[in-house]
Amino acid sequence: MVDGIFSGLRVIDCASWIAGPAAATILSDFGAEVIKIEPPGAGDPWRASSPVPGKTVDYWWQLTSRNKRSLAIDLKNPEGLSVLYRLLSSTDVFITNFPPPVRERLKIAAADLLAINPRLVYGSITAYGEAGEEAARTGFDATAYWARTGLMDMVRATPETEPVRSMPGMGDHPTATALYAAIVTALYRREKTGRGGVAQTSLLQNGLWANGCFVQNRLFGEHVAHRPPRTGTPSALANHYRCRDGRWFLMALHNEARQLTSFLKAIEAEHLAEDPRFATMPLRRANATALTAILDDIFAKRDLAEWRPILEKAGATFGPVCSVDEAADDPQARKIGALVPFADGAGLTVSSPFHLDGATKVAPVRAPAVGQHSETVLRDAGYSADEIAKLKALGVL
């Protein structure tokens, strides 16, 4: 295994579902040792989530729990809590998404753990933040990130269209990246001061950040209207179009002064430059509906596979609307290391979304079974065979 930037860094992932554990996954990609703490039995409830009806294969679990060692202990049992406390003396980062009241009840709140290890970075993820009346509320990215922040409302095709559900993890994974950033920032502070502390973020705050452009408009008192349908777009050159084969692509020609001439020549529509309705950018904006209709007819004459090289040669900025099948088989994604093979089994996984010059990520290892490494982790922490047997007898392990 390649030693990463975080080689020697110990992380305890005492979180569930996606956002908290995925932050630990990013740390593991760069070499951190991650111990996944789960309740004995079924383990993290995220294990039971299956993307394929009728199948129990834990595909999603492989994504957010790769590279980790699973320690299954009952934190509700004082003996189980003592195991965690013992591990904390040599732990750098602790991550949890338990609601604050649960942390208090289990005695794993920041005050409890920082008293044991003042150098500890306590990574905290909540739905609605850690202040105010909603600090104790539970939530998922669908509710706190997607629905609460205006994103769900604003992506509708028209104001009358029913709201669209988010994809699994669509808000969790960006929030995990934010939590990772907070943790690394806290580790940098620790390097300078020797002091750990709380690094926290929330689904609500990340959703507002994702919707920051429209929210900022409103904060300045501007009315934020729903976006018009594609036939009423303010710019026909920043719109999506359907090809002869039914495939769609999204075009974004925002630099019209530089791109328009070559674009019109490529699609064999140079005459549009002489049309008085489209002679200037303000006129193209005023007549965007008419220009969209003309471009609809043009793009409907060829398949997407024919249009792609034409638009690429013209230097047009565009992107095909891809299916998940295409995204998972994208050669460019593999080339840049976004999709990487497991080191210990067949198949690929989605890598964390950034790279550092000169740093090699750890080759991903399959996610563990519940408690797969419990005895190994305890032996490494100095537990004797008798102590481990006692914990098993008590049902803690």
Number of C-alpha atoms within 10 A of each C-alpha: 9 12 14 18 18 14 15 13 18 21 26 26 28 23 23 21 19 24 30 29 27 27 28 34 29 23 26 29 22 23 24 25 22 25 26 29 25 22 20 17 12 14 20 19 12 15 20 14 16 15 13 10 7 7 10 12 14 16 16 20 22 20 21 25 27 23 28 26 24 25 29 26 25 21 21 13 13 13 18 19 18 12 19 21 17 15 18 20 15 15 22 20 28 26 27 24 24 22 21 21 13 13 15 14 10 16 16 21 19 20 14 14 20 19 10 13 18 16 21 27 30 25 30 26 27 26 25 25 21 18 8 8 9 11 16 18 14 15 15 21 26 19 18 22 30 27 20 17 22 17 21 19 18 19 14 17 16 15 15 7 10 11 16 15 11 16 10 14 17 13 24 26 21 19 28 26 21 20 26 25 17 20 28 17 14 23 22 14 15 16 12 9 10 12 17 22 22 19 22 23 25 25 30 25 19 25 23 20 15 19 18 17 10 18 18 14 12 12 10 8 9 11 10 12 9 13 15 13 13 18 17 15 18 19 22 26 24 17 20 20 24 21 20 15 12 11 15 18 18 16 18 16 20 14 11 14 10 11 15 19 15 17 23 16 14 19 15 11 14 15 9 16 15 9 10 10 18 18 12 14 14 12 12 20 18 15 18 23 18 17 19 24 13 14 18 17 14 17 18 16 14 15 16 21 12 12 16 16 12 15 18 13 11 18 16 21 17 17 13 15 15 13 9 9 8 10 13 16 12 14 13 11 14 16 10 11 17 19 22 17 17 17 14 10 10 8 11 17 20 17 21 21 12 10 14 9 5 6 12 15 22 19 19 26 18 19 21 18 16 21 23 14 18 19 20 15 17 18 14 10 14 12 16 13 12 9 13 17 14 14 17 13 10 12 14 21 23
